[in-house]
Amino acid sequence: MQNIYQATVDDSTLDDITAEEDNKGRRRLRLATLLAVAALVLVALLGAFDQEKTTGRRTGNLDIQVEYPLVVRAGNEIQLRIALSSPRPLPETVKISISEDYLMFFEDFSAVPEPESQSSRGDGTVEFEVAPAKGERSMVATLTGRASDQWKPKTMGSLGITADDLHTSIDLETWRTP
């Protein structure tokens, strides 16, 4: 039997540290991982993983801001938000047209404010006529529903806005995730 006074102990606590040449592979792997994480963070900061997109147009004296989803999952609620503003009062009626392909993307569809009329045109678009409050200089219209479970991974469409004989069109593109 050996007691504590007979045991041999290494003189240095640094004897088990490996030499720098032996750690080159591990250091390269650590650097590659760090660069990959930094690149992922940079791509996220540049907006590659955004869920929504806001785009704007100016037609005459009418400013238009459209916010729509870039990526959705089937069954989740989606919203298309259209904000109109003008230095002068808005016209009595504003026509909002949306391509039928993009409109089919919505289930349980609802529009706010309630459209005064709606019609289907021969070119594959559906047109809603809404009436802003009298004398107002801005309004927000929203189209809300659940994302359908169509098999296509991408839905493209266009949104048209007509007010005071001025017309503008905005392209929409939404991807589905499984």
VOGU-674261 format. One record per atom (N, C-alpha, C): residue number from 1; residue in one letter; atom name; x, y, z. Coordinates in steps of 0.02 Angstrom, whole numbers, padded with zeros to 5 digits. Example, Ala and Ser with C-alpha at 12.3 -4.5 7.8 and 13.67 -1.06 7.14 Angstrom:
# VOGU-674261
R  voba  roke  firo       x       y       z
R     1     A     N   00660  -00284   00390
R     1     A    CA   00615  -00225   00390
R     1     A     C   00660  -00165   00390
R     2     S     N   00642  -00112   00354
R     2     S    CA   00684  -00053   00357
R     2     S     C   00645   00002   00394
END
This chain:
# VOGU-674261
R  voba  roke  firo       x       y       z
R     1     M     N   00042  -00059   00000
R     1     M    CA   00000   00000   00000
R     1     M     C   00044   00062   00000
R     2     Q     N   00021   00112  -00038
R     2     Q    CA   00059   00173  -00047
R     2     Q     C   00022   00229  -00010
R     3     N     N   00059   00271   00021
R     3     N    CA   00026   00329   00052
R     3     N     C   00039   00391   00012
R     4     I     N   00011   00445   00033
R     4     I    CA   00015   00508  -00005
R     4     I     C   00086   00533  -00012
R     5     Y     N   00128   00516   00034
R     5     Y    CA   00197   00542   00032
R     5     Y     C   00241   00502  -00016
R     6     Q     N   00217   00443  -00036
R     6     Q    CA   00256   00402  -00082
R     6     Q     C   00233   00411  -00155
R     7     A     N   00177   00445  -00167
R     7     A    CA   00150   00454  -00235
R     7     A     C   00194   00503  -00274
R     8     T     N   00198   00491  -00340
R     8     T    CA   00236   00538  -00383
R     8     T     C   00187   00586  -00416
R     9     V     N   00204   00648  -00417
R     9     V    CA   00161   00700  -00444
R     9     V     C   00203   00738  -00495
R    10     D     N   00171   00755  -00552
R    10     D    CA   00206   00794  -00603
R    10     D     C   00221   00863  -00575
R    11     D     N   00276   00888  -00595
R    11     D    CA   00297   00953  -00570
R    11     D     C   00257   01011  -00601
R    12     S     N   00232   01001  -00662
R    12     S    CA   00199   01056  -00698
R    12     S     C   00127   01039  -00713
R    13     T     N   00084   01088  -00707
R    13     T    CA   00014   01079  -00726
R    13     T     C   00003   01090  -00801
R    14     L     N   00055   01110  -00837
R    14     L    CA   00050   01124  -00908
R    14     L     C   00076   01067  -00951
R    15     D     N   00093   01010  -00922
R    15     D    CA   00120   00955  -00961
R    15     D     C   00071   00925  -01011
R    16     D     N   00005   00931  -00997
R    16     D    CA  -00044   00900  -01042
R    16     D     C  -00066   00946  -01099
R    17     I     N  -00040   01006  -01105
R    17     I    CA  -00058   01051  -01160
R    17     I     C  -00020   01030  -01221
R    18     T     N  -00057   01025  -01278
R    18     T    CA  -00025   01003  -01339
R    18     T     C   00010   01061  -01374
R    19     A     N   00053   01044  -01417
R    19     A    CA   00091   01095  -01453
R    19     A     C   00047   01129  -01506
R    20     E     N   00068   01187  -01528
R    20     E    CA   00029   01226  -01576
R    20     E     C   00022   01189  -01642
R    21     E     N   00071   01152  -01664
R    21     E    CA   00067   01116  -01727
R    21     E     C   00013   01062  -01724
R    22     D     N  -00001   01034  -01666
R    22     D    CA  -00051   00982  -01659
R    22     D     C  -00122   01008  -01661
R    23     N     N  -00133   01074  -01654
R    23     N    CA  -00200   01103  -01651
R    23     N     C  -00221   01140  -01715
R    24     K     N  -00182   01134  -01768
R    24     K    CA  -00198   01172  -01829
R    24     K     C  -00267   01155  -01857
R    25     G     N  -00285   01091  -01860
R    25     G    CA  -00350   01070  -01887
R    25     G     C  -00407   01097  -01845
R    26     R     N  -00401   01095  -01779
R    26     R    CA  -00453   01119  -01735
R    26     R     C  -00461   01195  -01742
R    27     R     N  -00406   01231  -01748
R    27     R    CA  -00409   01304  -01755
R    27     R     C  -00441   01323  -01822
R    28     R     N  -00426   01287  -01875
R    28     R    CA  -00457   01301  -01940
R    28     R     C  -00532   01288  -01938
R    29     L     N  -00552   01234  -01906
R    29     L    CA  -00623   01219  -01899
R    29     L     C  -00659   01273  -01859
R    30     R     N  -00627   01297  -01806
R    30     R    CA  -00656   01349  -01765
R    30     R     C  -00663   01414  -01806
R    31     L     N  -00614   01431  -01845
R    31     L    CA  -00616   01491  -01886
R    31     L     C  -00670   01485  -01940
R    32     A     N  -00676   01426  -01972
R    32     A    CA  -00727   01416  -02023
R    32     A     C  -00797   01421  -01992
R    33     T     N  -00807   01394  -01933
R    33     T    CA  -00872   01399  -01899
R    33     T     C  -00888   01471  -01882
R    34     L     N  -00839   01507  -01857
R    34     L    CA  -00849   01577  -01840
R    34     L     C  -00867   01619  -01902
R    35     L     N  -00833   01606  -01958
R    35     L    CA  -00848   01642  -02020
R    35     L     C  -00918   01625  -02046
R    36     A     N  -00938   01562  -02041
R    36     A    CA  -01005   01541  -02064
R    36     A     C  -01059   01575  -02022
R    37     V     N  -01050   01579  -01957
R    37     V    CA  -01099   01613  -01914
R    37     V     C  -01101   01687  -01930
R    38     A     N  -01043   01718  -01940
R    38     A    CA  -01041   01789  -01957
R    38     A     C  -01076   01802  -02024
R    39     A     N  -01066   01758  -02073
R    39     A    CA  -01099   01767  -02138
R    39     A     C  -01175   01760  -02131
R    40     L     N  -01198   01713  -02090
R    40     L    CA  -01269   01703  -02079
R    40     L     C  -01300   01765  -02046
R    41     V     N  -01266   01793  -01998
R    41     V    CA  -01291   01854  -01965
R    41     V     C  -01292   01912  -02014
R    42     L     N  -01241   01918  -02055
R    42     L    CA  -01239   01972  -02105
R    42     L     C  -01297   01966  -02155
R    43     V     N  -01310   01905  -02179
R    43     V    CA  -01365   01894  -02226
R    43     V     C  -01432   01911  -02194
R    44     A     N  -01440   01894  -02130
R    44     A    CA  -01502   01910  -02095
R    44     A     C  -01509   01985  -02087
R    45     L     N  -01456   02020  -02073
R    45     L    CA  -01459   02093  -02067
R    45     L     C  -01476   02127  -02133
R    46     L     N  -01456   02097  -02188
R    46     L    CA  -01472   02125  -02254
R    46     L     C  -01544   02110  -02275
R    47     G     N  -01581   02072  -02236
R    47     G    CA  -01652   02061  -02249
R    47     G     C  -01669   01999  -02289
R    48     A     N  -01624   01952  -02295
R    48     A    CA  -01638   01892  -02334
R    48     A     C  -01690   01847  -02302
R    49     F     N  -01700   01853  -02237
R    49     F    CA  -01747   01810  -02202
R    49     F     C  -01809   01848  -02180
R    50     D     N  -01823   01906  -02210
R    50     D    CA  -01882   01945  -02192
R    50     D     C  -01945   01906  -02207
R    51     Q     N  -01996   01916  -02166
R    51     Q    CA  -02060   01883  -02175
R    51     Q     C  -02109   01927  -02214
R    52     E     N  -02099   01992  -02213
R    52     E    CA  -02143   02039  -02248
R    52     E     C  -02102   02089  -02288
R    53     K     N  -02135   02118  -02337
R    53     K    CA  -02102   02169  -02377
R    53     K     C  -02148   02229  -02382
R    54     T     N  -02119   02287  -02379
R    54     T    CA  -02157   02349  -02388
R    54     T     C  -02128   02384  -02449
R    55     T     N  -02172   02402  -02494
R    55     T    CA  -02151   02437  -02554
R    55     T     C  -02195   02498  -02563
R    56     G     N  -02169   02548  -02594
R    56     G    CA  -02207   02610  -02602
R    56     G     C  -02203   02637  -02673
R    57     R     N  -02253   02675  -02690
R    57     R    CA  -02256   02708  -02755
R    57     R     C  -02287   02776  -02745
R    58     R     N  -02271   02821  -02790
R    58     R    CA  -02304   02887  -02792
R    58     R     C  -02333   02896  -02862
R    59     T     N  -02398   02909  -02864
R    59     T    CA  -02432   02920  -02927
R    59     T     C  -02469   02987  -02921
R    60     G     N  -02447   03035  -02959
R    60     G    CA  -02477   03102  -02953
R    60     G     C  -02463   03128  -02883
R    61     N     N  -02516   03146  -02847
R    61     N    CA  -02507   03168  -02778
R    61     N     C  -02526   03114  -02728
R    62     L     N  -02532   03052  -02750
R    62     L    CA  -02553   02997  -02708
R    62     L     C  -02493   02954  -02690
R    63     D     N  -02480   02947  -02624
R    63     D    CA  -02427   02902  -02599
R    63     D     C  -02459   02835  -02581
R    64     I     N  -02429   02781  -02605
R    64     I    CA  -02455   02714  -02594
R    64     I     C  -02402   02673  -02559
R    65     Q     N  -02419   02642  -02503
R    65     Q    CA  -02376   02596  -02467
R    65     Q     C  -02411   02528  -02463
R    66     V     N  -02380   02475  -02488
R    66     V    CA  -02409   02409  -02487
R    66     V     C  -02364   02363  -02446
R    67     E     N  -02393   02330  -02397
R    67     E    CA  -02357   02282  -02355
R    67     E     C  -02388   02213  -02367
R    68     Y     N  -02346   02165  -02387
R    68     Y    CA  -02372   02098  -02402
R    68     Y     C  -02321   02046  -02377
R    69     P     N  -02344   01984  -02367
R    69     P    CA  -02299   01933  -02342
R    69     P     C  -02252   01907  -02396
R    70     L     N  -02189   01896  -02378
R    70     L    CA  -02141   01866  -02424
R    70     L     C  -02140   01790  -02417
R    71     V     N  -02150   01766  -02355
R    71     V    CA  -02148   01695  -02341
R    71     V     C  -02205   01679  -02293
R    72     V     N  -02245   01628  -02309
R    72     V    CA  -02300   01607  -02265
R    72     V     C  -02302   01532  -02262
R    73     R     N  -02338   01508  -02213
R    73     R    CA  -02351   01437  -02206
R    73     R     C  -02426   01426  -02216
R    74     A     N  -02445   01374  -02251
R    74     A    CA  -02515   01360  -02265
R    74     A     C  -02554   01358  -02199
R    75     G     N  -02612   01391  -02199
R    75     G    CA  -02655   01392  -02140
R    75     G     C  -02643   01451  -02094
R    76     N     N  -02586   01484  -02100
R    76     N    CA  -02573   01543  -02058
R    76     N     C  -02609   01604  -02087
R    77     E     N  -02625   01651  -02043
R    77     E    CA  -02659   01711  -02066
R    77     E     C  -02610   01756  -02103
R    78     I     N  -02633   01783  -02158
R    78     I    CA  -02593   01830  -02197
R    78     I     C  -02633   01894  -02208
R    79     Q     N  -02596   01947  -02220
R    79     Q    CA  -02629   02012  -02229
R    79     Q     C  -02593   02051  -02283
R    80     L     N  -02631   02081  -02327
R    80     L    CA  -02607   02127  -02377
R    80     L     C  -02633   02195  -02357
R    81     R     N  -02587   02241  -02340
R    81     R    CA  -02606   02307  -02313
R    81     R     C  -02588   02360  -02363
R    82     I     N  -02637   02401  -02380
R    82     I    CA  -02628   02454  -02430
R    82     I     C  -02643   02521  -02396
R    83     A     N  -02593   02564  -02391
R    83     A    CA  -02602   02630  -02360
R    83     A     C  -02597   02683  -02414
R    84     L     N  -02647   02726  -02418
R    84     L    CA  -02649   02780  -02466
R    84     L     C  -02648   02846  -02428
R    85     S     N  -02609   02894  -02452
R    85     S    CA  -02609   02960  -02422
R    85     S     C  -02597   03012  -02477
R    86     S     N  -02623   03072  -02464
R    86     S    CA  -02618   03125  -02513
R    86     S     C  -02621   03192  -02476
R    87     P     N  -02588   03244  -02503
R    87     P    CA  -02593   03310  -02471
R    87     P     C  -02663   03340  -02481
R    88     R     N  -02699   03317  -02532
R    88     R    CA  -02767   03339  -02543
R    88     R     C  -02814   03283  -02521
R    89     P     N  -02878   03298  -02511
R    89     P    CA  -02926   03245  -02493
R    89     P     C  -02927   03190  -02547
R    90     L     N  -02936   03129  -02525
R    90     L    CA  -02939   03072  -02570
R    90     L     C  -03004   03075  -02612
R    91     P     N  -03004   03045  -02671
R    91     P    CA  -03065   03045  -02712
R    91     P     C  -03121   03005  -02678
R    92     E     N  -03181   03012  -02706
R    92     E    CA  -03239   02978  -02677
R    92     E     C  -03231   02902  -02678
R    93     T     N  -03202   02876  -02731
R    93     T    CA  -03192   02804  -02736
R    93     T     C  -03121   02788  -02758
R    94     V     N  -03095   02732  -02733
R    94     V    CA  -03030   02707  -02753
R    94     V     C  -03041   02635  -02775
R    95     K     N  -03013   02617  -02832
R    95     K    CA  -03020   02548  -02857
R    95     K     C  -02956   02510  -02843
R    96     I     N  -02964   02454  -02811
R    96     I    CA  -02907   02410  -02796
R    96     I     C  -02918   02345  -02835
R    97     S     N  -02873   02330  -02879
R    97     S    CA  -02879   02268  -02918
R    97     S     C  -02821   02222  -02900
R    98     I     N  -02836   02158  -02896
R    98     I    CA  -02786   02108  -02878
R    98     I     C  -02793   02049  -02926
R    99     S     N  -02737   02022  -02947
R    99     S    CA  -02740   01966  -02994
R    99     S     C  -02773   01906  -02960
R   100     E     N  -02810   01869  -03000
R   100     E    CA  -02848   01812  -02974
R   100     E     C  -02803   01758  -02945
R   101     D     N  -02744   01748  -02975
R   101     D    CA  -02697   01698  -02950
R   101     D     C  -02677   01714  -02878
R   102     Y     N  -02663   01778  -02865
R   102     Y    CA  -02642   01798  -02797
R   102     Y     C  -02702   01797  -02750
R   103     L     N  -02760   01815  -02774
R   103     L    CA  -02820   01815  -02731
R   103     L     C  -02838   01744  -02710
R   104     M     N  -02826   01694  -02753
R   104     M    CA  -02839   01624  -02736
R   104     M     C  -02794   01599  -02681
R   105     F     N  -02742   01637  -02666
R   105     F    CA  -02696   01621  -02612
R   105     F     C  -02729   01629  -02544
R   106     F     N  -02782   01670  -02541
R   106     F    CA  -02818   01683  -02478
R   106     F     C  -02877   01636  -02470
R   107     E     N  -02885   01608  -02410
R   107     E    CA  -02945   01572  -02390
R   107     E     C  -02978   01614  -02335
R   108     D     N  -03043   01608  -02327
R   108     D    CA  -03080   01648  -02277
R   108     D     C  -03064   01722  -02287
R   109     F     N  -03071   01745  -02349
R   109     F    CA  -03051   01812  -02369
R   109     F     C  -03098   01865  -02340
R   110     S     N  -03069   01919  -02315
R   110     S    CA  -03109   01977  -02294
R   110     S     C  -03072   02041  -02312
R   111     A     N  -03110   02093  -02327
R   111     A    CA  -03082   02157  -02347
R   111     A     C  -03108   02211  -02300
R   112     V     N  -03064   02255  -02277
R   112     V    CA  -03082   02311  -02235
R   112     V     C  -03050   02373  -02266
R   113     P     N  -03086   02426  -02280
R   113     P    CA  -03158   02435  -02270
R   113     P     C  -03198   02391  -02319
R   114     E     N  -03260   02380  -02302
R   114     E    CA  -03304   02339  -02344
R   114     E     C  -03309   02371  -02413
R   115     P     N  -03295   02334  -02467
R   115     P    CA  -03299   02363  -02534
R   115     P     C  -03370   02384  -02552
R   116     E     N  -03375   02441  -02587
R   116     E    CA  -03440   02465  -02612
R   116     E     C  -03464   02417  -02667
R   117     S     N  -03417   02394  -02708
R   117     S    CA  -03435   02346  -02760
R   117     S     C  -03372   02305  -02776
R   118     Q     N  -03384   02249  -02806
R   118     Q    CA  -03328   02208  -02830
R   118     Q     C  -03348   02174  -02895
R   119     S     N  -03299   02167  -02938
R   119     S    CA  -03314   02137  -03003
R   119     S     C  -03252   02098  -03027
R   120     S     N  -03265   02052  -03071
R   120     S    CA  -03211   02013  -03102
R   120     S     C  -03203   02037  -03173
R   121     R     N  -03142   02056  -03191
R   121     R    CA  -03129   02080  -03258
R   121     R     C  -03108   02022  -03302
R   122     G     N  -03109   02033  -03366
R   122     G    CA  -03092   01980  -03414
R   122     G     C  -03018   01963  -03416
R   123     D     N  -02975   02005  -03388
R   123     D    CA  -02903   01992  -03391
R   123     D     C  -02877   01952  -03331
R   124     G     N  -02923   01923  -03292
R   124     G    CA  -02902   01882  -03236
R   124     G     C  -02889   01921  -03172
R   125     T     N  -02919   01979  -03164
R   125     T    CA  -02911   02018  -03103
R   125     T     C  -02980   02029  -03072
R   126     V     N  -02980   02038  -03007
R   126     V    CA  -03040   02055  -02970
R   126     V     C  -03031   02126  -02945
R   127     E     N  -03083   02166  -02953
R   127     E    CA  -03079   02237  -02936
R   127     E     C  -03127   02253  -02879
R   128     F     N  -03101   02286  -02828
R   128     F    CA  -03141   02309  -02771
R   128     F     C  -03144   02385  -02774
R   129     E     N  -03202   02412  -02763
R   129     E    CA  -03210   02485  -02760
R   129     E     C  -03225   02503  -02688
R   130     V     N  -03181   02543  -02658
R   130     V    CA  -03189   02564  -02589
R   130     V     C  -03198   02640  -02587
R   131     A     N  -03234   02662  -02535
R   131     A    CA  -03247   02734  -02528
R   131     A     C  -03213   02759  -02465
R   132     P     N  -03161   02801  -02471
R   132     P    CA  -03131   02831  -02412
R   132     P     C  -03181   02879  -02378
R   133     A     N  -03169   02893  -02315
R   133     A    CA  -03211   02941  -02280
R   133     A     C  -03205   03009  -02314
R   134     K     N  -03260   03044  -02316
R   134     K    CA  -03263   03108  -02352
R   134     K     C  -03214   03158  -02321
R   135     G     N  -03171   03187  -02364
R   135     G    CA  -03124   03238  -02342
R   135     G     C  -03060   03211  -02311
R   136     E     N  -03054   03145  -02305
R   136     E    CA  -02994   03116  -02275
R   136     E     C  -02935   03120  -02323
R   137     R     N  -02876   03126  -02295
R   137     R    CA  -02815   03130  -02335
R   137     R     C  -02777   03064  -02335
R   138     S     N  -02799   03016  -02296
R   138     S    CA  -02767   02951  -02294
R   138     S     C  -02818   02897  -02278
R   139     M     N  -02801   02836  -02298
R   139     M    CA  -02843   02778  -02282
R   139     M     C  -02800   02715  -02285
R   140     V     N  -02822   02664  -02251
R   140     V    CA  -02788   02600  -02251
R   140     V     C  -02840   02547  -02269
R   141     A     N  -02824   02507  -02319
R   141     A    CA  -02867   02450  -02339
R   141     A     C  -02827   02387  -02326
R   142     T     N  -02860   02337  -02297
R   142     T    CA  -02826   02274  -02284
R   142     T     C  -02866   02216  -02314
R   143     L     N  -02830   02169  -02342
R   143     L    CA  -02858   02107  -02366
R   143     L     C  -02828   02052  -02322
R   144     T     N  -02871   02016  -02287
R   144     T    CA  -02849   01968  -02236
R   144     T     C  -02879   01900  -02251
R   145     G     N  -02842   01848  -02233
R   145     G    CA  -02866   01780  -02240
R   145     G     C  -02813   01731  -02218
R   146     R     N  -02827   01668  -02227
R   146     R    CA  -02778   01616  -02213
R   146     R     C  -02745   01595  -02277
R   147     A     N  -02681   01578  -02273
R   147     A    CA  -02645   01555  -02333
R   147     A     C  -02671   01487  -02353
R   148     S     N  -02687   01479  -02416
R   148     S    CA  -02712   01416  -02441
R   148     S     C  -02656   01364  -02444
R   149     D     N  -02675   01303  -02452
R   149     D    CA  -02625   01249  -02455
R   149     D     C  -02615   01226  -02527
R   150     Q     N  -02610   01273  -02573
R   150     Q    CA  -02596   01256  -02643
R   150     Q     C  -02528   01222  -02647
R   151     W     N  -02518   01184  -02700
R   151     W    CA  -02456   01146  -02706
R   151     W     C  -02398   01187  -02732
R   152     K     N  -02411   01246  -02762
R   152     K    CA  -02357   01286  -02791
R   152     K     C  -02315   01317  -02735
R   153     P     N  -02250   01317  -02741
R   153     P    CA  -02208   01346  -02688
R   153     P     C  -02206   01423  -02690
R   154     K     N  -02226   01453  -02747
R   154     K    CA  -02223   01525  -02753
R   154     K     C  -02288   01550  -02786
R   155     T     N  -02315   01604  -02759
R   155     T    CA  -02374   01636  -02788
R   155     T     C  -02356   01706  -02809
R   156     M     N  -02368   01720  -02872
R   156     M    CA  -02353   01787  -02898
R   156     M     C  -02418   01820  -02919
R   157     G     N  -02419   01885  -02915
R   157     G    CA  -02479   01922  -02935
R   157     G     C  -02463   01996  -02941
R   158     S     N  -02515   02034  -02954
R   158     S    CA  -02506   02106  -02958
R   158     S     C  -02565   02140  -02925
R   159     L     N  -02551   02198  -02898
R   159     L    CA  -02600   02239  -02864
R   159     L     C  -02604   02305  -02902
R   160     G     N  -02663   02324  -02922
R   160     G    CA  -02673   02387  -02958
R   160     G     C  -02715   02434  -02917
R   161     I     N  -02699   02498  -02918
R   161     I    CA  -02736   02549  -02882
R   161     I     C  -02753   02604  -02931
R   162     T     N  -02817   02622  -02934
R   162     T    CA  -02840   02675  -02978
R   162     T     C  -02877   02727  -02936
R   163     A     N  -02856   02789  -02940
R   163     A    CA  -02888   02844  -02905
R   163     A     C  -02880   02907  -02948
R   164     D     N  -02936   02943  -02958
R   164     D    CA  -02934   03005  -02998
R   164     D     C  -02901   02994  -03066
R   165     D     N  -02918   02941  -03101
R   165     D    CA  -02891   02925  -03168
R   165     D     C  -02815   02913  -03167
R   166     L     N  -02786   02904  -03109
R   166     L    CA  -02716   02886  -03104
R   166     L     C  -02713   02812  -03086
R   167     H     N  -02671   02775  -03121
R   167     H    CA  -02667   02703  -03108
R   167     H     C  -02594   02683  -03096
R   168     T     N  -02584   02640  -03048
R   168     T    CA  -02518   02611  -03037
R   168     T     C  -02525   02537  -03022
R   169     S     N  -02473   02499  -03035
R   169     S    CA  -02473   02427  -03025
R   169     S     C  -02411   02407  -02985
R   170     I     N  -02420   02361  -02938
R   170     I    CA  -02365   02337  -02896
R   170     I     C  -02364   02261  -02901
R   171     D     N  -02306   02232  -02916
R   171     D    CA  -02298   02160  -02920
R   171     D     C  -02291   02130  -02850
R   172     L     N  -02323   02073  -02839
R   172     L    CA  -02321   02038  -02775
R   172     L     C  -02292   01969  -02785
R   173     E     N  -02254   01944  -02737
R   173     E    CA  -02226   01877  -02741
R   173     E     C  -02220   01850  -02670
R   174     T     N  -02253   01793  -02657
R   174     T    CA  -02252   01762  -02591
R   174     T     C  -02232   01688  -02597
R   175     W     N  -02187   01667  -02555
R   175     W    CA  -02164   01597  -02553
R   175     W     C  -02199   01560  -02497
R   176     R     N  -02207   01495  -02507
R   176     R    CA  -02235   01452  -02454
R   176     R     C  -02180   01410  -02424
R   177     T     N  -02186   01400  -02358
R   177     T    CA  -02141   01354  -02324
R   177     T     C  -02181   01294  -02302
R   178     P     N  -02150   01236  -02298
R   178     P    CA  -02187   01177  -02276
R   178     P     C  -02202   01179  -02202
END
